[in-house]
Amino acid sequence: MAEKKTMLPETERLKHILLEAFLRGESAPHMTAKDMVQELIQQLKPVFKENES
């Protein structure tokens, strides 16, 4: 039997964040993880811009 590959804690946390967003209806079922990450980046850009000033 193949051993289960363990994920990095950051990867595991991101997986849970994306799953929670999907369950809350914040993402469409046809979205890929890449689409979700890109959407998250767009939503976080204003937060990081505020912190820079």
C-alpha positions in Angstrom: 0.0 0.0 0.0 1.1 3.5 -0.7 1.7 5.7 2.2 -0.4 8.8 2.6 1.6 11.9 1.8 1.4 14.4 4.6 0.7 18.1 3.8 2.4 21.1 5.1 0.5 22.8 7.9 0.0 25.9 5.6 -1.4 23.7 2.8 -3.7 21.9 5.2 -5.0 25.2 6.6 -5.6 26.7 3.2 -7.6 23.5 2.2 -9.8 24.1 5.3 -10.3 27.8 4.5 -11.3 27.0 0.9 -13.7 24.2 2.1 -15.3 26.5 4.6 -15.8 29.2 1.9 -17.4 26.7 -0.4 -19.7 25.4 2.4 -20.8 29.0 3.2 -21.6 29.5 -0.5 -18.8 32.0 -1.1 -17.4 30.0 -4.1 -19.0 28.2 -6.9 -18.6 24.4 -7.3 -16.9 24.8 -10.7 -14.1 27.0 -9.3 -10.7 25.5 -9.1 -8.4 26.0 -6.1 -6.4 28.3 -8.3 -9.5 30.4 -9.0 -10.3 30.5 -5.3 -6.7 31.6 -4.4 -6.8 34.3 -7.1 -10.1 35.6 -5.7 -8.7 35.6 -2.2 -5.7 37.6 -3.4 -8.0 40.2 -4.9 -10.0 40.5 -1.7 -6.8 40.9 0.4 -5.1 43.5 -1.8 -6.9 46.4 -0.1 -6.0 45.1 3.4 -2.3 45.1 2.5 -2.5 48.5 0.9 -4.0 49.9 4.1 -1.2 48.4 6.1 1.5 50.0 3.9 0.3 53.6 4.6 
